[in-house]
Amino acid sequence: MLREPAELRVDDQGRVELPIGLLAKAGIAPGAALVAFSDGDGRIALRRAEDAINDLLGEGTL
């Protein structure tokens, strides 16, 4: 799968705006609760909060 890159900037308050198309491709709707964590080597990963909680509880793996 070929990914289309989006160049982003971190503002003075540490915020980053994500393009709506990128969010849509990831299945993330505006207003969704997300969990962010460092994935090492300059990477930051985002997950829908409900998916992260379900993973921790072991739901969806039965």
mmCIF file as Biopython writes it, N, C-alpha, C and O atoms, coordinates in Angstrom:
data_model
#
loop_
_atom_site.group_PDB
_atom_site.id
_atom_site.type_symbol
_atom_site.label_atom_id
_atom_site.label_alt_id
_atom_site.label_comp_id
_atom_site.label_asym_id
_atom_site.label_entity_id
_atom_site.label_seq_id
_atom_site.pdbx_PDB_ins_code
_atom_site.Cartn_x
_atom_site.Cartn_y
_atom_site.Cartn_z
_atom_site.occupancy
_atom_site.B_iso_or_equiv
_atom_site.auth_seq_id
_atom_site.auth_asym_id
_atom_site.pdbx_PDB_model_num
ATOM 1   N N  . MET A ? 1  ? 0.851   -1.180  0.000  1.0 0.0 1  A 1 
ATOM 2   C CA . MET A ? 1  ? 0.000   0.000   0.000  1.0 0.0 1  A 1 
ATOM 3   C C  . MET A ? 1  ? 0.892   1.237   0.000  1.0 0.0 1  A 1 
ATOM 4   O O  . MET A ? 1  ? 1.778   1.371   0.844  1.0 0.0 1  A 1 
ATOM 5   N N  . LEU A ? 2  ? 0.658   2.123   -0.933 1.0 0.0 2  A 1 
ATOM 6   C CA . LEU A ? 2  ? 1.415   3.365   -1.030 1.0 0.0 2  A 1 
ATOM 7   C C  . LEU A ? 2  ? 0.736   4.426   -0.188 1.0 0.0 2  A 1 
ATOM 8   O O  . LEU A ? 2  ? -0.463  4.668   -0.331 1.0 0.0 2  A 1 
ATOM 9   N N  . ARG A ? 3  ? 1.495   5.057   0.686  1.0 0.0 3  A 1 
ATOM 10  C CA . ARG A ? 3  ? 0.957   6.106   1.553  1.0 0.0 3  A 1 
ATOM 11  C C  . ARG A ? 3  ? 1.354   7.465   1.019  1.0 0.0 3  A 1 
ATOM 12  O O  . ARG A ? 3  ? 2.501   7.683   0.627  1.0 0.0 3  A 1 
ATOM 13  N N  . GLU A ? 4  ? 0.393   8.378   1.006  1.0 0.0 4  A 1 
ATOM 14  C CA . GLU A ? 4  ? 0.669   9.743   0.569  1.0 0.0 4  A 1 
ATOM 15  C C  . GLU A ? 4  ? 1.122   10.551  1.775  1.0 0.0 4  A 1 
ATOM 16  O O  . GLU A ? 4  ? 0.360   10.693  2.731  1.0 0.0 4  A 1 
ATOM 17  N N  . PRO A ? 5  ? 2.345   11.088  1.759  1.0 0.0 5  A 1 
ATOM 18  C CA . PRO A ? 5  ? 2.842   11.832  2.923  1.0 0.0 5  A 1 
ATOM 19  C C  . PRO A ? 5  ? 2.195   13.211  3.033  1.0 0.0 5  A 1 
ATOM 20  O O  . PRO A ? 5  ? 1.790   13.809  2.036  1.0 0.0 5  A 1 
ATOM 21  N N  . ALA A ? 6  ? 2.111   13.686  4.245  1.0 0.0 6  A 1 
ATOM 22  C CA . ALA A ? 6  ? 1.633   15.042  4.513  1.0 0.0 6  A 1 
ATOM 23  C C  . ALA A ? 6  ? 2.669   15.718  5.399  1.0 0.0 6  A 1 
ATOM 24  O O  . ALA A ? 6  ? 2.973   15.232  6.488  1.0 0.0 6  A 1 
ATOM 25  N N  . GLU A ? 7  ? 3.212   16.841  4.931  1.0 0.0 7  A 1 
ATOM 26  C CA . GLU A ? 7  ? 4.191   17.560  5.739  1.0 0.0 7  A 1 
ATOM 27  C C  . GLU A ? 7  ? 3.449   18.442  6.740  1.0 0.0 7  A 1 
ATOM 28  O O  . GLU A ? 7  ? 2.599   19.247  6.358  1.0 0.0 7  A 1 
ATOM 29  N N  . LEU A ? 8  ? 3.775   18.285  8.015  1.0 0.0 8  A 1 
ATOM 30  C CA . LEU A ? 8  ? 3.111   18.999  9.097  1.0 0.0 8  A 1 
ATOM 31  C C  . LEU A ? 8  ? 4.133   19.774  9.906  1.0 0.0 8  A 1 
ATOM 32  O O  . LEU A ? 8  ? 5.329   19.490  9.838  1.0 0.0 8  A 1 
ATOM 33  N N  . ARG A ? 9  ? 3.673   20.737  10.662 1.0 0.0 9  A 1 
ATOM 34  C CA . ARG A ? 9  ? 4.548   21.507  11.556 1.0 0.0 9  A 1 
ATOM 35  C C  . ARG A ? 9  ? 3.974   21.491  12.959 1.0 0.0 9  A 1 
ATOM 36  O O  . ARG A ? 9  ? 2.758   21.520  13.147 1.0 0.0 9  A 1 
ATOM 37  N N  . VAL A ? 10 ? 4.857   21.444  13.937 1.0 0.0 10 A 1 
ATOM 38  C CA . VAL A ? 10 ? 4.471   21.569  15.338 1.0 0.0 10 A 1 
ATOM 39  C C  . VAL A ? 10 ? 4.504   23.051  15.675 1.0 0.0 10 A 1 
ATOM 40  O O  . VAL A ? 10 ? 5.519   23.713  15.459 1.0 0.0 10 A 1 
ATOM 41  N N  . ASP A ? 11 ? 3.384   23.590  16.211 1.0 0.0 11 A 1 
ATOM 42  C CA . ASP A ? 11 ? 3.369   25.016  16.528 1.0 0.0 11 A 1 
ATOM 43  C C  . ASP A ? 11 ? 4.049   25.277  17.870 1.0 0.0 11 A 1 
ATOM 44  O O  . ASP A ? 11 ? 4.509   24.343  18.526 1.0 0.0 11 A 1 
ATOM 45  N N  . ASP A ? 12 ? 4.112   26.539  18.276 1.0 0.0 12 A 1 
ATOM 46  C CA . ASP A ? 12 ? 4.806   26.929  19.503 1.0 0.0 12 A 1 
ATOM 47  C C  . ASP A ? 12 ? 4.212   26.311  20.762 1.0 0.0 12 A 1 
ATOM 48  O O  . ASP A ? 12 ? 4.875   26.243  21.797 1.0 0.0 12 A 1 
ATOM 49  N N  . GLN A ? 13 ? 2.962   25.859  20.672 1.0 0.0 13 A 1 
ATOM 50  C CA . GLN A ? 13 ? 2.308   25.240  21.827 1.0 0.0 13 A 1 
ATOM 51  C C  . GLN A ? 13 ? 2.303   23.716  21.733 1.0 0.0 13 A 1 
ATOM 52  O O  . GLN A ? 13 ? 1.645   23.043  22.526 1.0 0.0 13 A 1 
ATOM 53  N N  . GLY A ? 14 ? 3.042   23.173  20.759 1.0 0.0 14 A 1 
ATOM 54  C CA . GLY A ? 14 ? 3.166   21.725  20.623 1.0 0.0 14 A 1 
ATOM 55  C C  . GLY A ? 14 ? 2.021   21.062  19.883 1.0 0.0 14 A 1 
ATOM 56  O O  . GLY A ? 14 ? 1.889   19.839  19.920 1.0 0.0 14 A 1 
ATOM 57  N N  . ARG A ? 15 ? 1.198   21.842  19.215 1.0 0.0 15 A 1 
ATOM 58  C CA . ARG A ? 15 ? 0.043   21.288  18.505 1.0 0.0 15 A 1 
ATOM 59  C C  . ARG A ? 15 ? 0.387   21.000  17.047 1.0 0.0 15 A 1 
ATOM 60  O O  . ARG A ? 15 ? 1.230   21.655  16.434 1.0 0.0 15 A 1 
ATOM 61  N N  . VAL A ? 16 ? -0.307  19.989  16.520 1.0 0.0 16 A 1 
ATOM 62  C CA . VAL A ? 16 ? -0.167  19.613  15.118 1.0 0.0 16 A 1 
ATOM 63  C C  . VAL A ? 16 ? -1.572  19.439  14.559 1.0 0.0 16 A 1 
ATOM 64  O O  . VAL A ? 16 ? -2.418  18.803  15.188 1.0 0.0 16 A 1 
ATOM 65  N N  . GLU A ? 17 ? -1.825  20.001  13.382 1.0 0.0 17 A 1 
ATOM 66  C CA . GLU A ? 17 ? -3.107  19.814  12.705 1.0 0.0 17 A 1 
ATOM 67  C C  . GLU A ? 17 ? -2.957  18.704  11.699 1.0 0.0 17 A 1 
ATOM 68  O O  . GLU A ? 17 ? -2.029  18.709  10.890 1.0 0.0 17 A 1 
ATOM 69  N N  . LEU A ? 18 ? -3.883  17.733  11.745 1.0 0.0 18 A 1 
ATOM 70  C CA . LEU A ? 18 ? -3.850  16.619  10.808 1.0 0.0 18 A 1 
ATOM 71  C C  . LEU A ? 18 ? -4.871  16.858  9.701  1.0 0.0 18 A 1 
ATOM 72  O O  . LEU A ? 18 ? -6.002  17.254  9.984  1.0 0.0 18 A 1 
ATOM 73  N N  . PRO A ? 19 ? -4.490  16.623  8.444  1.0 0.0 19 A 1 
ATOM 74  C CA . PRO A ? 19 ? -5.424  16.811  7.340  1.0 0.0 19 A 1 
ATOM 75  C C  . PRO A ? 19 ? -6.616  15.854  7.461  1.0 0.0 19 A 1 
ATOM 76  O O  . PRO A ? 19 ? -6.448  14.699  7.853  1.0 0.0 19 A 1 
ATOM 77  N N  . ILE A ? 20 ? -7.809  16.333  7.127  1.0 0.0 20 A 1 
ATOM 78  C CA . ILE A ? 20 ? -9.028  15.533  7.239  1.0 0.0 20 A 1 
ATOM 79  C C  . ILE A ? 20 ? -8.941  14.261  6.385  1.0 0.0 20 A 1 
ATOM 80  O O  . ILE A ? 20 ? -9.470  13.219  6.771  1.0 0.0 20 A 1 
ATOM 81  N N  . GLY A ? 21 ? -8.277  14.344  5.230  1.0 0.0 21 A 1 
ATOM 82  C CA . GLY A ? 21 ? -8.131  13.162  4.379  1.0 0.0 21 A 1 
ATOM 83  C C  . GLY A ? 21 ? -7.314  12.067  5.043  1.0 0.0 21 A 1 
ATOM 84  O O  . GLY A ? 21 ? -7.615  10.882  4.896  1.0 0.0 21 A 1 
ATOM 85  N N  . LEU A ? 22 ? -6.291  12.461  5.768  1.0 0.0 22 A 1 
ATOM 86  C CA . LEU A ? 22 ? -5.457  11.507  6.493  1.0 0.0 22 A 1 
ATOM 87  C C  . LEU A ? 22 ? -6.266  10.836  7.591  1.0 0.0 22 A 1 
ATOM 88  O O  . LEU A ? 22 ? -6.177  9.623   7.785  1.0 0.0 22 A 1 
ATOM 89  N N  . LEU A ? 23 ? -7.056  11.627  8.310  1.0 0.0 23 A 1 
ATOM 90  C CA . LEU A ? 23 ? -7.913  11.077  9.359  1.0 0.0 23 A 1 
ATOM 91  C C  . LEU A ? 23 ? -8.940  10.114  8.765  1.0 0.0 23 A 1 
ATOM 92  O O  . LEU A ? 23 ? -9.174  9.037   9.312  1.0 0.0 23 A 1 
ATOM 93  N N  . ALA A ? 24 ? -9.544  10.500  7.658  1.0 0.0 24 A 1 
ATOM 94  C CA . ALA A ? 24 ? -10.551 9.650   7.020  1.0 0.0 24 A 1 
ATOM 95  C C  . ALA A ? 24 ? -9.956  8.315   6.593  1.0 0.0 24 A 1 
ATOM 96  O O  . ALA A ? 24 ? -10.579 7.271   6.787  1.0 0.0 24 A 1 
ATOM 97  N N  . LYS A ? 25 ? -8.752  8.335   6.011  1.0 0.0 25 A 1 
ATOM 98  C CA . LYS A ? 25 ? -8.104  7.084   5.591  1.0 0.0 25 A 1 
ATOM 99  C C  . LYS A ? 25 ? -7.810  6.182   6.776  1.0 0.0 25 A 1 
ATOM 100 O O  . LYS A ? 25 ? -7.796  4.959   6.639  1.0 0.0 25 A 1 
ATOM 101 N N  . ALA A ? 26 ? -7.573  6.780   7.946  1.0 0.0 26 A 1 
ATOM 102 C CA . ALA A ? 26 ? -7.291  6.007   9.153  1.0 0.0 26 A 1 
ATOM 103 C C  . ALA A ? 26 ? -8.572  5.605   9.881  1.0 0.0 26 A 1 
ATOM 104 O O  . ALA A ? 26 ? -8.518  4.897   10.887 1.0 0.0 26 A 1 
ATOM 105 N N  . GLY A ? 27 ? -9.724  6.055   9.380  1.0 0.0 27 A 1 
ATOM 106 C CA . GLY A ? 27 ? -10.989 5.718   10.025 1.0 0.0 27 A 1 
ATOM 107 C C  . GLY A ? 27 ? -11.231 6.507   11.303 1.0 0.0 27 A 1 
ATOM 108 O O  . GLY A ? 27 ? -11.926 6.039   12.205 1.0 0.0 27 A 1 
ATOM 109 N N  . ILE A ? 28 ? -10.659 7.697   11.380 1.0 0.0 28 A 1 
ATOM 110 C CA . ILE A ? 28 ? -10.805 8.542   12.575 1.0 0.0 28 A 1 
ATOM 111 C C  . ILE A ? 28 ? -11.683 9.734   12.204 1.0 0.0 28 A 1 
ATOM 112 O O  . ILE A ? 28 ? -11.350 10.509  11.308 1.0 0.0 28 A 1 
ATOM 113 N N  . ALA A ? 29 ? -12.816 9.872   12.908 1.0 0.0 29 A 1 
ATOM 114 C CA . ALA A ? 29 ? -13.764 10.951  12.644 1.0 0.0 29 A 1 
ATOM 115 C C  . ALA A ? 29 ? -13.399 12.189  13.454 1.0 0.0 29 A 1 
ATOM 116 O O  . ALA A ? 29 ? -12.811 12.070  14.529 1.0 0.0 29 A 1 
ATOM 117 N N  . PRO A ? 30 ? -13.739 13.382  12.951 1.0 0.0 30 A 1 
ATOM 118 C CA . PRO A ? 30 ? -13.527 14.595  13.748 1.0 0.0 30 A 1 
ATOM 119 C C  . PRO A ? 30 ? -14.230 14.462  15.101 1.0 0.0 30 A 1 
ATOM 120 O O  . PRO A ? 30 ? -15.367 13.996  15.173 1.0 0.0 30 A 1 
ATOM 121 N N  . GLY A ? 31 ? -13.555 14.869  16.154 1.0 0.0 31 A 1 
ATOM 122 C CA . GLY A ? 31 ? -14.104 14.782  17.503 1.0 0.0 31 A 1 
ATOM 123 C C  . GLY A ? 31 ? -13.805 13.469  18.205 1.0 0.0 31 A 1 
ATOM 124 O O  . GLY A ? 31 ? -14.146 13.308  19.377 1.0 0.0 31 A 1 
ATOM 125 N N  . ALA A ? 32 ? -13.172 12.523  17.508 1.0 0.0 32 A 1 
ATOM 126 C CA . ALA A ? 32 ? -12.855 11.222  18.116 1.0 0.0 32 A 1 
ATOM 127 C C  . ALA A ? 32 ? -11.825 11.393  19.230 1.0 0.0 32 A 1 
ATOM 128 O O  . ALA A ? 32 ? -10.911 12.212  19.128 1.0 0.0 32 A 1 
ATOM 129 N N  . ALA A ? 33 ? -11.985 10.609  20.292 1.0 0.0 33 A 1 
ATOM 130 C CA . ALA A ? 33 ? -10.994 10.587  21.373 1.0 0.0 33 A 1 
ATOM 131 C C  . ALA A ? 33 ? -9.833  9.698   20.934 1.0 0.0 33 A 1 
ATOM 132 O O  . ALA A ? 33 ? -10.039 8.575   20.473 1.0 0.0 33 A 1 
ATOM 133 N N  . LEU A ? 34 ? -8.615  10.210  21.081 1.0 0.0 34 A 1 
ATOM 134 C CA . LEU A ? 34 ? -7.420  9.476   20.668 1.0 0.0 34 A 1 
ATOM 135 C C  . LEU A ? 34 ? -6.461  9.313   21.832 1.0 0.0 34 A 1 
ATOM 136 O O  . LEU A ? 34 ? -6.481  10.083  22.792 1.0 0.0 34 A 1 
ATOM 137 N N  . VAL A ? 35 ? -5.618  8.290   21.725 1.0 0.0 35 A 1 
ATOM 138 C CA . VAL A ? 35 ? -4.513  8.074   22.652 1.0 0.0 35 A 1 
ATOM 139 C C  . VAL A ? 35 ? -3.244  8.199   21.815 1.0 0.0 35 A 1 
ATOM 140 O O  . VAL A ? 35 ? -3.141  7.596   20.747 1.0 0.0 35 A 1 
ATOM 141 N N  . ALA A ? 36 ? -2.275  8.982   22.297 1.0 0.0 36 A 1 
ATOM 142 C CA . ALA A ? 36 ? -1.017  9.167   21.582 1.0 0.0 36 A 1 
ATOM 143 C C  . ALA A ? 36 ? 0.117   8.591   22.422 1.0 0.0 36 A 1 
ATOM 144 O O  . ALA A ? 36 ? 0.131   8.717   23.647 1.0 0.0 36 A 1 
ATOM 145 N N  . PHE A ? 37 ? 1.076   7.951   21.732 1.0 0.0 37 A 1 
ATOM 146 C CA . PHE A ? 37 ? 2.242   7.434   22.433 1.0 0.0 37 A 1 
ATOM 147 C C  . PHE A ? 37 ? 3.438   7.449   21.500 1.0 0.0 37 A 1 
ATOM 148 O O  . PHE A ? 37 ? 3.292   7.398   20.279 1.0 0.0 37 A 1 
ATOM 149 N N  . SER A ? 38 ? 4.627   7.521   22.092 1.0 0.0 38 A 1 
ATOM 150 C CA . SER A ? 38 ? 5.855   7.503   21.315 1.0 0.0 38 A 1 
ATOM 151 C C  . SER A ? 38 ? 6.108   6.081   20.845 1.0 0.0 38 A 1 
ATOM 152 O O  . SER A ? 38 ? 6.021   5.130   21.621 1.0 0.0 38 A 1 
ATOM 153 N N  . ASP A ? 39 ? 6.422   5.951   19.562 1.0 0.0 39 A 1 
ATOM 154 C CA . ASP A ? 39 ? 6.732   4.654   18.977 1.0 0.0 39 A 1 
ATOM 155 C C  . ASP A ? 39 ? 8.228   4.555   18.678 1.0 0.0 39 A 1 
ATOM 156 O O  . ASP A ? 39 ? 8.666   3.678   17.933 1.0 0.0 39 A 1 
ATOM 157 N N  . GLY A ? 40 ? 9.011   5.472   19.274 1.0 0.0 40 A 1 
ATOM 158 C CA . GLY A ? 40 ? 10.466  5.466   19.103 1.0 0.0 40 A 1 
ATOM 159 C C  . GLY A ? 40 ? 10.905  6.043   17.769 1.0 0.0 40 A 1 
ATOM 160 O O  . GLY A ? 40 ? 10.091  6.229   16.864 1.0 0.0 40 A 1 
ATOM 161 N N  . ASP A ? 41 ? 12.195  6.326   17.655 1.0 0.0 41 A 1 
ATOM 162 C CA . ASP A ? 41 ? 12.809  6.812   16.407 1.0 0.0 41 A 1 
ATOM 163 C C  . ASP A ? 41 ? 12.059  7.970   15.767 1.0 0.0 41 A 1 
ATOM 164 O O  . ASP A ? 41 ? 11.934  8.016   14.543 1.0 0.0 41 A 1 
ATOM 165 N N  . GLY A ? 42 ? 11.557  8.910   16.569 1.0 0.0 42 A 1 
ATOM 166 C CA . GLY A ? 42 ? 10.884  10.083  16.020 1.0 0.0 42 A 1 
ATOM 167 C C  . GLY A ? 42 ? 9.467   9.841   15.566 1.0 0.0 42 A 1 
ATOM 168 O O  . GLY A ? 42 ? 8.893   10.672  14.862 1.0 0.0 42 A 1 
ATOM 169 N N  . ARG A ? 43 ? 8.880   8.702   15.958 1.0 0.0 43 A 1 
ATOM 170 C CA . ARG A ? 43 ? 7.511   8.392   15.548 1.0 0.0 43 A 1 
ATOM 171 C C  . ARG A ? 43 ? 6.554   8.571   16.721 1.0 0.0 43 A 1 
ATOM 172 O O  . ARG A ? 43 ? 6.882   8.252   17.863 1.0 0.0 43 A 1 
ATOM 173 N N  . ILE A ? 44 ? 5.369   9.086   16.418 1.0 0.0 44 A 1 
ATOM 174 C CA . ILE A ? 44 ? 4.287   9.188   17.381 1.0 0.0 44 A 1 
ATOM 175 C C  . ILE A ? 44 ? 3.103   8.454   16.777 1.0 0.0 44 A 1 
ATOM 176 O O  . ILE A ? 44 ? 2.725   8.710   15.634 1.0 0.0 44 A 1 
ATOM 177 N N  . ALA A ? 45 ? 2.522   7.547   17.539 1.0 0.0 45 A 1 
ATOM 178 C CA . ALA A ? 45 ? 1.372   6.775   17.065 1.0 0.0 45 A 1 
ATOM 179 C C  . ALA A ? 45 ? 0.099   7.288   17.726 1.0 0.0 45 A 1 
ATOM 180 O O  . ALA A ? 45 ? 0.102   7.678   18.893 1.0 0.0 45 A 1 
ATOM 181 N N  . LEU A ? 46 ? -0.990  7.280   16.960 1.0 0.0 46 A 1 
ATOM 182 C CA . LEU A ? 46 ? -2.298  7.651   17.470 1.0 0.0 46 A 1 
ATOM 183 C C  . LEU A ? 46 ? -3.223  6.446   17.345 1.0 0.0 46 A 1 
ATOM 184 O O  . LEU A ? 46 ? -3.188  5.730   16.345 1.0 0.0 46 A 1 
ATOM 185 N N  . ARG A ? 47 ? -4.048  6.228   18.363 1.0 0.0 47 A 1 
ATOM 186 C CA . ARG A ? 47 ? -5.062  5.164   18.322 1.0 0.0 47 A 1 
ATOM 187 C C  . ARG A ? 47 ? -6.373  5.742   18.801 1.0 0.0 47 A 1 
ATOM 188 O O  . ARG A ? 47 ? -6.390  6.641   19.643 1.0 0.0 47 A 1 
ATOM 189 N N  . ARG A ? 48 ? -7.478  5.233   18.270 1.0 0.0 48 A 1 
ATOM 190 C CA . ARG A ? 48 ? -8.774  5.594   18.832 1.0 0.0 48 A 1 
ATOM 191 C C  . ARG A ? 48 ? -8.776  5.089   20.266 1.0 0.0 48 A 1 
ATOM 192 O O  . ARG A ? 48 ? -8.375  3.955   20.531 1.0 0.0 48 A 1 
ATOM 193 N N  . ALA A ? 49 ? -9.227  5.928   21.192 1.0 0.0 49 A 1 
ATOM 194 C CA . ALA A ? 49 ? -9.208  5.572   22.611 1.0 0.0 49 A 1 
ATOM 195 C C  . ALA A ? 49 ? -9.978  4.286   22.862 1.0 0.0 49 A 1 
ATOM 196 O O  . ALA A ? 49 ? -9.523  3.438   23.630 1.0 0.0 49 A 1 
ATOM 197 N N  . GLU A ? 50 ? -11.137 4.123   22.227 1.0 0.0 50 A 1 
ATOM 198 C CA . GLU A ? 50 ? -11.938 2.914   22.463 1.0 0.0 50 A 1 
ATOM 199 C C  . GLU A ? 50 ? -11.197 1.660   22.008 1.0 0.0 50 A 1 
ATOM 200 O O  . GLU A ? 50 ? -11.305 0.616   22.652 1.0 0.0 50 A 1 
ATOM 201 N N  . ASP A ? 51 ? -10.437 1.745   20.894 1.0 0.0 51 A 1 
ATOM 202 C CA . ASP A ? 51 ? -9.660  0.593   20.428 1.0 0.0 51 A 1 
ATOM 203 C C  . ASP A ? 51 ? -8.535  0.264   21.404 1.0 0.0 51 A 1 
ATOM 204 O O  . ASP A ? 51 ? -8.279  -0.907  21.684 1.0 0.0 51 A 1 
ATOM 205 N N  . ALA A ? 52 ? -7.865  1.288   21.922 1.0 0.0 52 A 1 
ATOM 206 C CA . ALA A ? 52 ? -6.777  1.070   22.883 1.0 0.0 52 A 1 
ATOM 207 C C  . ALA A ? 52 ? -7.318  0.428   24.164 1.0 0.0 52 A 1 
ATOM 208 O O  . ALA A ? 52 ? -6.690  -0.475  24.717 1.0 0.0 52 A 1 
ATOM 209 N N  . ILE A ? 53 ? -8.472  0.887   24.631 1.0 0.0 53 A 1 
ATOM 210 C CA . ILE A ? 53 ? -9.074  0.317   25.842 1.0 0.0 53 A 1 
ATOM 211 C C  . ILE A ? 53 ? -9.484  -1.131  25.595 1.0 0.0 53 A 1 
ATOM 212 O O  . ILE A ? 53 ? -9.242  -1.998  26.436 1.0 0.0 53 A 1 
ATOM 213 N N  . ASN A ? 54 ? -10.103 -1.396  24.446 1.0 0.0 54 A 1 
ATOM 214 C CA . ASN A ? 54 ? -10.495 -2.767  24.121 1.0 0.0 54 A 1 
ATOM 215 C C  . ASN A ? 54 ? -9.281  -3.693  24.056 1.0 0.0 54 A 1 
ATOM 216 O O  . ASN A ? 54 ? -9.355  -4.840  24.496 1.0 0.0 54 A 1 
ATOM 217 N N  . ASP A ? 55 ? -8.166  -3.206  23.512 1.0 0.0 55 A 1 
ATOM 218 C CA . ASP A ? 55 ? -6.939  -4.011  23.453 1.0 0.0 55 A 1 
ATOM 219 C C  . ASP A ? 55 ? -6.456  -4.339  24.878 1.0 0.0 55 A 1 
ATOM 220 O O  . ASP A ? 55 ? -6.054  -5.468  25.158 1.0 0.0 55 A 1 
ATOM 221 N N  . LEU A ? 56 ? -6.501  -3.346  25.764 1.0 0.0 56 A 1 
ATOM 222 C CA . LEU A ? 56 ? -6.061  -3.575  27.136 1.0 0.0 56 A 1 
ATOM 223 C C  . LEU A ? 56 ? -6.953  -4.568  27.869 1.0 0.0 56 A 1 
ATOM 224 O O  . LEU A ? 56 ? -6.477  -5.352  28.689 1.0 0.0 56 A 1 
ATOM 225 N N  . LEU A ? 57 ? -8.244  -4.530  27.570 1.0 0.0 57 A 1 
ATOM 226 C CA . LEU A ? 57 ? -9.202  -5.435  28.232 1.0 0.0 57 A 1 
ATOM 227 C C  . LEU A ? 57 ? -9.256  -6.795  27.552 1.0 0.0 57 A 1 
ATOM 228 O O  . LEU A ? 57 ? -9.877  -7.726  28.065 1.0 0.0 57 A 1 
ATOM 229 N N  . GLY A ? 58 ? -8.602  -6.912  26.392 1.0 0.0 58 A 1 
ATOM 230 C CA . GLY A ? 58 ? -8.583  -8.181  25.684 1.0 0.0 58 A 1 
ATOM 231 C C  . GLY A ? 58 ? -9.848  -8.442  24.893 1.0 0.0 58 A 1 
ATOM 232 O O  . GLY A ? 58 ? -10.076 -9.571  24.457 1.0 0.0 58 A 1 
ATOM 233 N N  . GLU A ? 59 ? -10.681 -7.420  24.696 1.0 0.0 59 A 1 
ATOM 234 C CA . GLU A ? 59 ? -11.912 -7.588  23.936 1.0 0.0 59 A 1 
ATOM 235 C C  . GLU A ? 59 ? -11.596 -7.618  22.448 1.0 0.0 59 A 1 
ATOM 236 O O  . GLU A ? 59 ? -10.624 -7.015  21.992 1.0 0.0 59 A 1 
ATOM 237 N N  . GLY A ? 60 ? -12.415 -8.317  21.716 1.0 0.0 60 A 1 
ATOM 238 C CA . GLY A ? 60 ? -12.240 -8.386  20.278 1.0 0.0 60 A 1 
ATOM 239 C C  . GLY A ? 60 ? -11.226 -9.419  19.837 1.0 0.0 60 A 1 
ATOM 240 O O  . GLY A ? 60 ? -10.971 -9.568  18.642 1.0 0.0 60 A 1 
ATOM 241 N N  . THR A ? 61 ? -10.637 -10.145 20.797 1.0 0.0 61 A 1 
ATOM 242 C CA . THR A ? 61 ? -9.644  -11.164 20.434 1.0 0.0 61 A 1 
ATOM 243 C C  . THR A ? 61 ? -10.181 -12.564 20.639 1.0 0.0 61 A 1 
ATOM 244 O O  . THR A ? 61 ? -9.442  -13.536 20.483 1.0 0.0 61 A 1 
ATOM 245 N N  . LEU A ? 62 ? -11.453 -12.686 20.984 1.0 0.0 62 A 1 
ATOM 246 C CA . LEU A ? 62 ? -12.034 -14.010 21.229 1.0 0.0 62 A 1 
ATOM 247 C C  . LEU A ? 62 ? -12.495 -14.657 19.967 1.0 0.0 62 A 1 
ATOM 248 O O  . LEU A ? 62 ? -13.009 -15.776 19.999 1.0 0.0 62 A 1 
#
